[in-house]
Amino acid sequence: MTLLQIAYKAVDDKHGEDIVVLNMEGISLLADHFIICHGNSDRQVQAIAREIQDQAAEAGYEIRRVEGFDGARWVLVDLGDVVVHVFHKDERGYYNLERLWGDAPQLEVHEA
């Protein structure tokens, strides 16, 4: 299973909503893929972020950085080639990363 599939599965396992995967190759130097999703409460946002870290670490991947966990409004989990943005439902529309990175093609991710 690839890092992208592991991170996607972790989001899905904790019922992250409206999951969008953007192919950032050639668009951003930060990562090859962004996963954007939201949770409906602070607890769910934190549970999603924690699950991403747990599943990536269990598969042997390094968690480079986690930002915003305590506030649980926008948690960024940097896994290197994959960056996951976990928003609180109330914040997602405000930041609208899908529009900001509108030139990035969306991908369908299938769990292996």
A tleap script that builds the chain and sets N, CA, C and O, in Angstrom:
source leaprc.protein.ff14SB
mol = sequence {
  NMET THR LEU LEU GLN ILE ALA TYR LYS ALA
  VAL ASP ASP LYS HIE GLY GLU ASP ILE VAL
  VAL LEU ASN MET GLU GLY ILE SER LEU LEU
  ALA ASP HIE PHE ILE ILE CYS HIE GLY ASN
  SER ASP ARG GLN VAL GLN ALA ILE ALA ARG
  GLU ILE GLN ASP GLN ALA ALA GLU ALA GLY
  TYR GLU ILE ARG ARG VAL GLU GLY PHE ASP
  GLY ALA ARG TRP VAL LEU VAL ASP LEU GLY
  ASP VAL VAL VAL HIE VAL PHE HIE LYS ASP
  GLU ARG GLY TYR TYR ASN LEU GLU ARG LEU
  TRP GLY ASP ALA PRO GLN LEU GLU VAL HIE
  GLU CALA
}
set mol.1.N position { 0.848 -1.166 0.000 }
set mol.1.CA position { 0.000 0.000 0.000 }
set mol.1.C position { 0.900 1.237 0.000 }
set mol.1.O position { 1.864 1.304 0.763 }
set mol.2.N position { 0.591 2.203 -0.843 }
set mol.2.CA position { 1.403 3.414 -0.922 }
set mol.2.C position { 1.083 4.353 0.249 }
set mol.2.O position { 0.070 4.187 0.929 }
set mol.3.N position { 1.946 5.324 0.470 }
set mol.3.CA position { 1.709 6.317 1.517 }
set mol.3.C position { 0.393 7.052 1.270 }
set mol.3.O position { -0.355 7.318 2.211 }
set mol.4.N position { 0.109 7.378 0.027 }
set mol.4.CA position { -1.147 8.052 -0.306 }
set mol.4.C position { -2.343 7.177 0.080 }
set mol.4.O position { -3.308 7.669 0.665 }
set mol.5.N position { -2.283 5.901 -0.241 }
set mol.5.CA position { -3.373 4.989 0.102 }
set mol.5.C position { -3.519 4.835 1.620 }
set mol.5.O position { -4.635 4.766 2.135 }
set mol.6.N position { -2.396 4.781 2.326 }
set mol.6.CA position { -2.437 4.642 3.788 }
set mol.6.C position { -3.101 5.867 4.412 }
set mol.6.O position { -3.969 5.735 5.275 }
set mol.7.N position { -2.692 7.054 3.977 }
set mol.7.CA position { -3.259 8.287 4.537 }
set mol.7.C position { -4.745 8.395 4.195 }
set mol.7.O position { -5.549 8.788 5.039 }
set mol.8.N position { -5.107 8.050 2.966 }
set mol.8.CA position { -6.511 8.108 2.553 }
set mol.8.C position { -7.353 7.144 3.397 }
set mol.8.O position { -8.437 7.493 3.862 }
set mol.9.N position { -6.836 5.935 3.583 }
set mol.9.CA position { -7.554 4.935 4.374 }
set mol.9.C position { -7.743 5.406 5.818 }
set mol.9.O position { -8.801 5.196 6.410 }
set mol.10.N position { -6.714 6.042 6.380 }
set mol.10.CA position { -6.808 6.542 7.753 }
set mol.10.C position { -7.913 7.589 7.869 }
set mol.10.O position { -8.681 7.580 8.831 }
set mol.11.N position { -7.994 8.491 6.892 }
set mol.11.CA position { -9.057 9.505 6.886 }
set mol.11.C position { -10.416 8.828 6.784 }
set mol.11.O position { -11.347 9.161 7.518 }
set mol.12.N position { -10.518 7.882 5.873 }
set mol.12.CA position { -11.785 7.175 5.654 }
set mol.12.C position { -12.188 6.351 6.881 }
set mol.12.O position { -13.366 6.288 7.231 }
set mol.13.N position { -11.208 5.723 7.530 }
set mol.13.CA position { -11.492 4.903 8.715 }
set mol.13.C position { -12.134 5.718 9.842 }
set mol.13.O position { -12.930 5.190 10.618 }
set mol.14.N position { -11.790 6.988 9.927 }
set mol.14.CA position { -12.344 7.856 10.970 }
set mol.14.C position { -13.470 8.740 10.427 }
set mol.14.O position { -13.837 9.750 11.028 }
set mol.15.N position { -13.997 8.340 9.294 }
set mol.15.CA position { -15.175 8.978 8.698 }
set mol.15.C position { -14.962 10.447 8.349 }
set mol.15.O position { -15.858 11.274 8.519 }
set mol.16.N position { -13.745 10.763 7.852 }
set mol.16.CA position { -13.504 12.094 7.318 }
set mol.16.C position { -14.471 12.330 6.167 }
set mol.16.O position { -14.776 11.412 5.406 }
set mol.17.N position { -14.948 13.552 6.041 }
set mol.17.CA position { -15.972 13.845 5.040 }
set mol.17.C position { -15.411 14.617 3.860 }
set mol.17.O position { -14.428 15.348 3.978 }
set mol.18.N position { -16.066 14.435 2.715 }
set mol.18.CA position { -15.744 15.146 1.476 }
set mol.18.C position { -14.242 15.086 1.200 }
set mol.18.O position { -13.582 16.119 1.088 }
set mol.19.N position { -13.712 13.875 1.092 }
set mol.19.CA position { -12.273 13.667 0.901 }
set mol.19.C position { -11.905 13.995 -0.546 }
set mol.19.O position { -12.463 13.440 -1.493 }
set mol.20.N position { -10.949 14.914 -0.685 }
set mol.20.CA position { -10.456 15.315 -2.000 }
set mol.20.C position { -8.956 15.061 -2.021 }
set mol.20.O position { -8.246 15.408 -1.078 }
set mol.21.N position { -8.474 14.447 -3.111 }
set mol.21.CA position { -7.040 14.205 -3.282 }
set mol.21.C position { -6.583 14.997 -4.498 }
set mol.21.O position { -7.125 14.846 -5.593 }
set mol.22.N position { -5.580 15.843 -4.291 }
set mol.22.CA position { -5.044 16.662 -5.373 }
set mol.22.C position { -3.650 16.184 -5.743 }
set mol.22.O position { -2.816 15.940 -4.872 }
set mol.23.N position { -3.401 16.051 -7.044 }
set mol.23.CA position { -2.085 15.708 -7.548 }
set mol.23.C position { -1.291 17.005 -7.664 }
set mol.23.O position { -1.555 17.821 -8.547 }
set mol.24.N position { -0.332 17.193 -6.786 }
set mol.24.CA position { 0.426 18.443 -6.715 }
set mol.24.C position { 1.763 18.369 -7.453 }
set mol.24.O position { 2.545 19.319 -7.412 }
set mol.25.N position { 2.029 17.251 -8.125 }
set mol.25.CA position { 3.291 17.097 -8.842 }
set mol.25.C position { 3.396 18.173 -9.917 }
set mol.25.O position { 2.487 18.342 -10.729 }
set mol.26.N position { 4.518 18.901 -9.915 }
set mol.26.CA position { 4.732 19.963 -10.888 }
set mol.26.C position { 3.997 21.257 -10.552 }
set mol.26.O position { 4.131 22.245 -11.274 }
set mol.27.N position { 3.228 21.268 -9.474 }
set mol.27.CA position { 2.464 22.454 -9.080 }
set mol.27.C position { 3.020 23.044 -7.791 }
set mol.27.O position { 3.148 24.261 -7.663 }
set mol.28.N position { 3.348 22.182 -6.841 }
set mol.28.CA position { 3.858 22.621 -5.544 }
set mol.28.C position { 5.143 21.872 -5.220 }
set mol.28.O position { 5.282 20.684 -5.511 }
set mol.29.N position { 6.064 22.585 -4.621 }
set mol.29.CA position { 7.304 21.944 -4.179 }
set mol.29.C position { 7.132 21.282 -2.814 }
set mol.29.O position { 8.013 20.555 -2.356 }
set mol.30.N position { 5.985 21.540 -2.161 }
set mol.30.CA position { 5.759 21.030 -0.811 }
set mol.30.C position { 5.525 19.534 -0.767 }
set mol.30.O position { 6.035 18.852 0.122 }
set mol.31.N position { 4.758 19.014 -1.717 }
set mol.31.CA position { 4.371 17.600 -1.671 }
set mol.31.C position { 3.879 17.161 -3.040 }
set mol.31.O position { 3.547 17.989 -3.888 }
set mol.32.N position { 3.834 15.849 -3.248 }
set mol.32.CA position { 3.283 15.300 -4.489 }
set mol.32.C position { 1.767 15.241 -4.449 }
set mol.32.O position { 1.109 15.347 -5.484 }
set mol.33.N position { 1.204 15.068 -3.240 }
set mol.33.CA position { -0.251 14.956 -3.105 }
set mol.33.C position { -0.738 15.682 -1.862 }
set mol.33.O position { -0.086 15.672 -0.818 }
set mol.34.N position { -1.886 16.306 -1.995 }
set mol.34.CA position { -2.607 16.867 -0.857 }
set mol.34.C position { -3.878 16.056 -0.689 }
set mol.34.O position { -4.553 15.735 -1.666 }
set mol.35.N position { -4.198 15.728 0.542 }
set mol.35.CA position { -5.510 15.176 0.873 }
set mol.35.C position { -6.207 16.243 1.704 }
set mol.35.O position { -5.644 16.756 2.670 }
set mol.36.N position { -7.429 16.571 1.324 }
set mol.36.CA position { -8.215 17.573 2.041 }
set mol.36.C position { -9.507 16.909 2.484 }
set mol.36.O position { -10.169 16.230 1.699 }
set mol.37.N position { -9.863 17.110 3.753 }
set mol.37.CA position { -11.092 16.525 4.276 }
set mol.37.C position { -11.555 17.366 5.455 }
set mol.37.O position { -10.890 18.326 5.844 }
set mol.38.N position { -12.694 17.000 6.018 }
set mol.38.CA position { -13.129 17.673 7.238 }
set mol.38.C position { -13.823 16.707 8.178 }
set mol.38.O position { -14.316 15.648 7.788 }
set mol.39.N position { -13.837 17.125 9.441 }
set mol.39.CA position { -14.570 16.427 10.489 }
set mol.39.C position { -15.622 17.370 11.039 }
set mol.39.O position { -15.550 18.583 10.841 }
set mol.40.N position { -16.598 16.805 11.730 }
set mol.40.CA position { -17.727 17.594 12.204 }
set mol.40.C position { -17.572 18.131 13.626 }
set mol.40.O position { -18.440 18.858 14.109 }
set mol.41.N position { -16.476 17.781 14.298 }
set mol.41.CA position { -16.240 18.265 15.663 }
set mol.41.C position { -14.741 18.305 15.903 }
set mol.41.O position { -13.962 17.705 15.162 }
set mol.42.N position { -14.349 19.023 16.954 }
set mol.42.CA position { -12.929 19.066 17.317 }
set mol.42.C position { -12.396 17.658 17.561 }
set mol.42.O position { -11.305 17.311 17.109 }
set mol.43.N position { -13.168 16.858 18.274 }
set mol.43.CA position { -12.733 15.483 18.592 }
set mol.43.C position { -12.538 14.652 17.327 }
set mol.43.O position { -11.573 13.894 17.225 }
set mol.44.N position { -13.445 14.788 16.368 }
set mol.44.CA position { -13.304 14.008 15.134 }
set mol.44.C position { -12.090 14.476 14.332 }
set mol.44.O position { -11.360 13.651 13.781 }
set mol.45.N position { -11.869 15.779 14.261 }
set mol.45.CA position { -10.697 16.308 13.555 }
set mol.45.C position { -9.423 15.727 14.170 }
set mol.45.O position { -8.531 15.279 13.449 }
set mol.46.N position { -9.342 15.734 15.492 }
set mol.46.CA position { -8.162 15.185 16.160 }
set mol.46.C position { -8.049 13.679 15.965 }
set mol.46.O position { -6.943 13.161 15.808 }
set mol.47.N position { -9.159 12.976 15.972 }
set mol.47.CA position { -9.138 11.520 15.765 }
set mol.47.C position { -8.635 11.184 14.360 }
set mol.47.O position { -7.871 10.235 14.186 }
set mol.48.N position { -9.058 11.951 13.368 }
set mol.48.CA position { -8.591 11.725 11.991 }
set mol.48.C position { -7.084 11.956 11.919 }
set mol.48.O position { -6.353 11.127 11.376 }
set mol.49.N position { -6.619 13.080 12.466 }
set mol.49.CA position { -5.193 13.404 12.422 }
set mol.49.C position { -4.367 12.346 13.154 }
set mol.49.O position { -3.297 11.954 12.688 }
set mol.50.N position { -4.864 11.892 14.287 }
set mol.50.CA position { -4.150 10.863 15.068 }
set mol.50.C position { -4.084 9.548 14.283 }
set mol.50.O position { -3.051 8.878 14.280 }
set mol.51.N position { -5.177 9.184 13.622 }
set mol.51.CA position { -5.212 7.931 12.854 }
set mol.51.C position { -4.234 7.980 11.681 }
set mol.51.O position { -3.580 6.983 11.375 }
set mol.52.N position { -4.134 9.129 11.030 }
set mol.52.CA position { -3.175 9.289 9.925 }
set mol.52.C position { -1.760 9.039 10.449 }
set mol.52.O position { -0.987 8.294 9.846 }
set mol.53.N position { -1.437 9.664 11.567 }
set mol.53.CA position { -0.100 9.490 12.151 }
set mol.53.C position { 0.152 8.038 12.551 }
set mol.53.O position { 1.218 7.485 12.277 }
set mol.54.N position { -0.833 7.430 13.197 }
set mol.54.CA position { -0.673 6.050 13.664 }
set mol.54.C position { -0.464 5.086 12.503 }
set mol.54.O position { 0.446 4.258 12.536 }
set mol.55.N position { -1.317 5.194 11.464 }
set mol.55.CA position { -1.208 4.252 10.348 }
set mol.55.C position { 0.071 4.468 9.543 }
set mol.55.O position { 0.688 3.506 9.085 }
set mol.56.N position { 0.472 5.733 9.367 }
set mol.56.CA position { 1.714 6.007 8.629 }
set mol.56.C position { 2.920 5.479 9.406 }
set mol.56.O position { 3.806 4.852 8.825 }
set mol.57.N position { 2.958 5.729 10.715 }
set mol.57.CA position { 4.074 5.256 11.534 }
set mol.57.C position { 4.123 3.733 11.555 }
set mol.57.O position { 5.200 3.141 11.476 }
set mol.58.N position { 2.963 3.104 11.659 }
set mol.58.CA position { 2.900 1.639 11.685 }
set mol.58.C position { 3.448 1.042 10.384 }
set mol.58.O position { 4.022 -0.047 10.390 }
set mol.59.N position { 3.267 1.762 9.269 }
set mol.59.CA position { 3.763 1.289 7.975 }
set mol.59.C position { 5.224 1.699 7.741 }
set mol.59.O position { 5.797 1.403 6.693 }
set mol.60.N position { 5.821 2.385 8.731 }
set mol.60.CA position { 7.231 2.734 8.623 }
set mol.60.C position { 7.520 4.091 8.014 }
set mol.60.O position { 8.672 4.380 7.691 }
set mol.61.N position { 6.518 4.927 7.846 }
set mol.61.CA position { 6.723 6.258 7.278 }
set mol.61.C position { 6.969 7.275 8.390 }
set mol.61.O position { 6.474 7.133 9.508 }
set mol.62.N position { 7.737 8.291 8.054 }
set mol.62.CA position { 8.062 9.354 9.002 }
set mol.62.C position { 6.972 10.421 8.991 }
set mol.62.O position { 6.514 10.845 7.930 }
set mol.63.N position { 6.569 10.845 10.175 }
set mol.63.CA position { 5.667 11.987 10.296 }
set mol.63.C position { 6.568 13.194 10.469 }
set mol.63.O position { 7.199 13.357 11.514 }
set mol.64.N position { 6.632 14.038 9.455 }
set mol.64.CA position { 7.566 15.163 9.498 }
set mol.64.C position { 7.103 16.272 10.428 }
set mol.64.O position { 7.900 16.863 11.156 }
set mol.65.N position { 5.804 16.547 10.396 }
set mol.65.CA position { 5.314 17.670 11.185 }
set mol.65.C position { 3.806 17.581 11.309 }
set mol.65.O position { 3.122 17.127 10.392 }
set mol.66.N position { 3.290 18.017 12.451 }
set mol.66.CA position { 1.850 18.142 12.664 }
set mol.66.C position { 1.618 19.533 13.227 }
set mol.66.O position { 2.241 19.925 14.214 }
set mol.67.N position { 0.728 20.270 12.603 }
set mol.67.CA position { 0.424 21.624 13.071 }
set mol.67.C position { -1.073 21.767 13.297 }
set mol.67.O position { -1.880 21.217 12.547 }
set mol.68.N position { -1.435 22.506 14.332 }
set mol.68.CA position { -2.836 22.835 14.585 }
set mol.68.C position { -3.627 21.790 15.342 }
set mol.68.O position { -4.845 21.915 15.469 }
set mol.69.N position { -2.958 20.753 15.854 }
set mol.69.CA position { -3.684 19.654 16.495 }
set mol.69.C position { -4.500 20.119 17.703 }
set mol.69.O position { -5.666 19.752 17.844 }
set mol.70.N position { -3.895 20.915 18.561 }
set mol.70.CA position { -4.591 21.334 19.788 }
set mol.70.C position { -5.816 22.189 19.492 }
set mol.70.O position { -6.841 22.061 20.160 }
set mol.71.N position { -5.713 23.066 18.487 }
set mol.71.CA position { -6.844 23.919 18.137 }
set mol.71.C position { -7.942 23.187 17.396 }
set mol.71.O position { -9.114 23.549 17.493 }
set mol.72.N position { -7.562 22.151 16.649 }
set mol.72.CA position { -8.498 21.268 15.927 }
set mol.72.C position { -9.405 22.006 14.942 }
set mol.72.O position { -10.526 21.568 14.685 }
set mol.73.N position { -8.930 23.115 14.393 }
set mol.73.CA position { -9.712 23.831 13.382 }
set mol.73.C position { -9.174 23.525 11.989 }
set mol.73.O position { -9.938 23.381 11.034 }
set mol.74.N position { -7.856 23.428 11.887 }
set mol.74.CA position { -7.184 23.041 10.649 }
set mol.74.C position { -5.909 22.333 11.066 }
set mol.74.O position { -4.948 22.973 11.493 }
set mol.75.N position { -5.897 21.017 10.943 }
set mol.75.CA position { -4.715 20.241 11.314 }
set mol.75.C position { -4.001 19.840 10.034 }
set mol.75.O position { -4.604 19.279 9.120 }
set mol.76.N position { -2.710 20.134 9.983 }
set mol.76.CA position { -1.889 19.759 8.847 }
set mol.76.C position { -0.975 18.629 9.293 }
set mol.76.O position { -0.231 18.766 10.264 }
set mol.77.N position { -1.035 17.516 8.580 }
set mol.77.CA position { -0.165 16.374 8.857 }
set mol.77.C position { 0.759 16.216 7.656 }
set mol.77.O position { 0.323 15.835 6.569 }
set mol.78.N position { 2.041 16.512 7.863 }
set mol.78.CA position { 3.040 16.475 6.801 }
set mol.78.C position { 3.750 15.130 6.848 }
set mol.78.O position { 4.486 14.829 7.788 }
set mol.79.N position { 3.516 14.332 5.816 }
set mol.79.CA position { 4.143 13.021 5.712 }
set mol.79.C position { 5.240 13.014 4.650 }
set mol.79.O position { 5.728 11.950 4.268 }
set mol.80.N position { 5.628 14.190 4.173 }
set mol.80.CA position { 6.641 14.271 3.130 }
set mol.80.C position { 5.983 14.409 1.773 }
set mol.80.O position { 5.570 15.503 1.388 }
set mol.81.N position { 5.882 13.309 1.047 }
set mol.81.CA position { 5.272 13.345 -0.282 }
set mol.81.C position { 3.761 13.568 -0.233 }
set mol.81.O position { 3.153 13.947 -1.234 }
set mol.82.N position { 3.166 13.336 0.917 }
set mol.82.CA position { 1.723 13.516 1.106 }
set mol.82.C position { 1.504 14.466 2.283 }
set mol.82.O position { 2.056 14.269 3.365 }
set mol.83.N position { 0.696 15.493 2.056 }
set mol.83.CA position { 0.308 16.412 3.127 }
set mol.83.C position { -1.211 16.324 3.260 }
set mol.83.O position { -1.946 16.470 2.284 }
set mol.84.N position { -1.661 16.081 4.490 }
set mol.84.CA position { -3.097 15.944 4.738 }
set mol.84.C position { -3.581 17.167 5.505 }
set mol.84.O position { -3.019 17.538 6.536 }
set mol.85.N position { -4.636 17.785 4.981 }
set mol.85.CA position { -5.277 18.940 5.602 }
set mol.85.C position { -6.611 18.462 6.171 }
set mol.85.O position { -7.520 18.110 5.419 }
set mol.86.N position { -6.727 18.451 7.498 }
set mol.86.CA position { -7.958 18.023 8.156 }
set mol.86.C position { -8.603 19.263 8.770 }
set mol.86.O position { -8.106 19.820 9.748 }
set mol.87.N position { -9.699 19.675 8.186 }
set mol.87.CA position { -10.394 20.872 8.641 }
set mol.87.C position { -11.552 20.522 9.556 }
set mol.87.O position { -12.118 19.431 9.481 }
set mol.88.N position { -11.893 21.460 10.415 }
set mol.88.CA position { -13.191 21.422 11.086 }
set mol.88.C position { -14.190 21.880 10.029 }
set mol.88.O position { -13.888 22.770 9.235 }
set mol.89.N position { -15.354 21.287 10.016 }
set mol.89.CA position { -16.375 21.594 9.009 }
set mol.89.C position { -16.594 23.105 8.855 }
set mol.89.O position { -16.769 23.599 7.742 }
set mol.90.N position { -16.583 23.826 9.968 }
set mol.90.CA position { -16.847 25.266 9.939 }
set mol.90.C position { -15.740 26.068 9.265 }
set mol.90.O position { -15.984 27.188 8.815 }
set mol.91.N position { -14.534 25.523 9.186 }
set mol.91.CA position { -13.391 26.249 8.622 }
set mol.91.C position { -13.119 25.909 7.163 }
set mol.91.O position { -12.513 26.710 6.451 }
set mol.92.N position { -13.546 24.756 6.710 }
set mol.92.CA position { -13.153 24.293 5.388 }
set mol.92.C position { -13.567 25.240 4.275 }
set mol.92.O position { -12.760 25.558 3.402 }
set mol.93.N position { -14.798 25.687 4.292 }
set mol.93.CA position { -15.276 26.577 3.240 }
set mol.93.C position { -14.550 27.906 3.227 }
set mol.93.O position { -14.359 28.504 2.168 }
set mol.94.N position { -14.145 28.372 4.401 }
set mol.94.CA position { -13.451 29.653 4.500 }
set mol.94.C position { -12.113 29.597 3.775 }
set mol.94.O position { -11.783 30.509 3.016 }
set mol.95.N position { -11.340 28.540 3.998 }
set mol.95.CA position { -10.013 28.432 3.392 }
set mol.95.C position { -10.076 27.928 1.952 }
set mol.95.O position { -9.244 28.310 1.129 }
set mol.96.N position { -11.042 27.084 1.642 }
set mol.96.CA position { -11.315 26.608 0.285 }
set mol.96.C position { -10.046 26.258 -0.499 }
set mol.96.O position { -9.787 26.822 -1.563 }
set mol.97.N position { -9.267 25.329 0.035 }
set mol.97.CA position { -8.017 24.944 -0.618 }
set mol.97.C position { -8.237 24.358 -2.007 }
set mol.97.O position { -7.376 24.484 -2.877 }
set mol.98.N position { -9.385 23.720 -2.218 }
set mol.98.CA position { -9.667 23.153 -3.535 }
set mol.98.C position { -9.669 24.258 -4.599 }
set mol.98.O position { -9.194 24.050 -5.716 }
set mol.99.N position { -10.204 25.426 -4.247 }
set mol.99.CA position { -10.219 26.549 -5.197 }
set mol.99.C position { -8.826 27.150 -5.309 }
set mol.99.O position { -8.376 27.472 -6.408 }
set mol.100.N position { -8.138 27.303 -4.175 }
set mol.100.CA position { -6.798 27.877 -4.168 }
set mol.100.C position { -5.849 27.078 -5.068 }
set mol.100.O position { -5.040 27.649 -5.799 }
set mol.101.N position { -5.962 25.765 -5.001 }
set mol.101.CA position { -5.128 24.873 -5.820 }
set mol.101.C position { -5.951 24.307 -6.984 }
set mol.101.O position { -5.798 23.141 -7.345 }
set mol.102.N position { -6.810 25.126 -7.559 }
set mol.102.CA position { -7.735 24.687 -8.602 }
set mol.102.C position { -7.080 24.133 -9.848 }
set mol.102.O position { -7.716 23.401 -10.607 }
set mol.103.N position { -5.811 24.469 -10.077 }
set mol.103.CA position { -5.118 23.938 -11.255 }
set mol.103.C position { -4.569 22.536 -11.032 }
set mol.103.O position { -4.042 21.922 -11.959 }
set mol.104.N position { -4.686 22.029 -9.815 }
set mol.104.CA position { -4.214 20.672 -9.508 }
set mol.104.C position { -5.312 19.662 -9.838 }
set mol.104.O position { -6.448 19.811 -9.388 }
set mol.105.N position { -4.980 18.641 -10.618 }
set mol.105.CA position { -5.990 17.624 -10.931 }
set mol.105.C position { -6.381 16.803 -9.705 }
set mol.105.O position { -5.537 16.478 -8.870 }
set mol.106.N position { -7.665 16.470 -9.605 }
set mol.106.CA position { -8.120 15.611 -8.529 }
set mol.106.C position { -7.919 14.150 -8.916 }
set mol.106.O position { -8.050 13.777 -10.082 }
set mol.107.N position { -7.600 13.337 -7.921 }
set mol.107.CA position { -7.345 11.914 -8.136 }
set mol.107.C position { -8.380 11.081 -7.382 }
set mol.107.O position { -8.897 11.490 -6.342 }
set mol.108.N position { -8.662 9.920 -7.928 }
set mol.108.CA position { -9.421 8.901 -7.212 }
set mol.108.C position { -8.398 7.977 -6.567 }
set mol.108.O position { -7.449 7.542 -7.219 }
set mol.109.N position { -8.590 7.680 -5.296 }
set mol.109.CA position { -7.674 6.789 -4.582 }
set mol.109.C position { -8.417 5.520 -4.241 }
set mol.109.O position { -9.510 5.555 -3.676 }
set mol.110.N position { -7.818 4.405 -4.587 }
set mol.110.CA position { -8.405 3.105 -4.292 }
set mol.110.C position { -7.498 2.386 -3.306 }
set mol.110.O position { -6.291 2.277 -3.522 }
set mol.111.N position { -8.082 1.903 -2.239 }
set mol.111.CA position { -7.300 1.179 -1.249 }
set mol.111.C position { -6.881 -0.163 -1.819 }
set mol.111.O position { -7.659 -0.847 -2.484 }
set mol.112.N position { -5.641 -0.523 -1.548 }
set mol.112.CA position { -5.108 -1.794 -2.078 }
set mol.112.C position { -5.578 -2.957 -1.234 }
set mol.112.O position { -5.236 -4.104 -1.519 }
savepdb mol mol.pdb
quit
